[in-house]
Amino acid sequence: MKNQETVLKLVVIFPTKNEEDTIEHAIRTAKKSRHQPEVIVVDAYSSDNTVKIARDNGANVIQQDNRMFPAKGIAMKKGIEQAINYNVDMVLFLDADIKNLTPDWVDKLVDGCINCDMVRGYYQRHALDAPVTKLIARPMIQIFFPELSHFEQPLSGEVCARIEVWKRLLDQNPPDGWGIDVWFLIEAAMAGYQIKEIFLGIKEHTSFEDYREDVGKLAKMAEQVEFTIIKEAVKHGRIDLHKDVKT
């Protein structure tokens, strides 16, 4: 483990899809971190000005491997592969649609990871926000992976880990879609890595406005998260734990 006096080489990765309203703020904010990160934007073939804005603000922009969408997993895997080429110490993923992102978020996540393997952000959110977390992810984790039930936001998009951790997880064939975040949590825990959550305050993000009036728009995300957890439960011999659930 590195101590806090060591200069860390950090890459911040933003998966994007039509984030022209927030990507400039996201990149500029990340670059203000005292860790002076390189910034990679992995774009899912945006039809707006996301790519141009990202390049104009000094990000290394790459496209995900195909036009499949939703494909957060594909974007994250592509980002890790690119970061490995940078010979970095740590990789931090951040959502690109956060309106109130601060450099302090970056510093807290990276500093927290110096003495453990993975750090995940959690936050205070609107009562109607995070329905997939509340109704799918956390209840299913409570059943199949109860030792992880203390994690407030298993679908957090703000995740930092040492590059060795990302390399090992990348070799385990992560899913292509929305299930990637909870998959990283479960697989890192099953591999014995030390994981902790850090409170980042209030999270304001534009995607909430897309579904706050109709959570049915999150059906595909809910489906992918649900089946990811089921597959992980089968893989790790946990699937029979459903028999303990009273109905």
C-alpha angles and dihedrals in degrees: 000000000000121000124231093261091062117100107236124208105225135185121195115203126200117190106207143191117169097334099146092134095059110018096089091053091045095053096042091048094050091050090056091065113115087236089069096218130198109239125222123188115199105197127201095212097284116205094207132060097286095114095046093047092047093051092045088056095052102262123142101237121203130170123236115251098261142007095256112135135221088036109139089148092057091050094048093048091049089050093052091049090052093046091053088062089058092062091230133171097218140015123207123194118204131179111248097217099065111127097190101042113148134189086245089068090058093046094048094049094047095042090048090054095055092084100033139036105250135013124195127192125232129183149179108270139183113280091246095046126099098026093161090054093048100041104031117013103043097040092048093046088051088058103040104023105024092164087069096047092103091070107106097202114023090172095056115148091203105084131150126188140160113268092245089061093050091048092053093046091047089057091057095071102250119208121266100229144046093313091075097093097054089039091058090050095050096042093047090051094046089051089057098250119154109245130182139174124230123202112237100180124238119358118211114183134167096229090069089066089058095061109019090101095039120026087181086086086073094059094109092048091049091050094050094046092048095051092044090057092045091051090048090050090053093046094051097041095252102115095099090062087085087077089072092061113104113222 
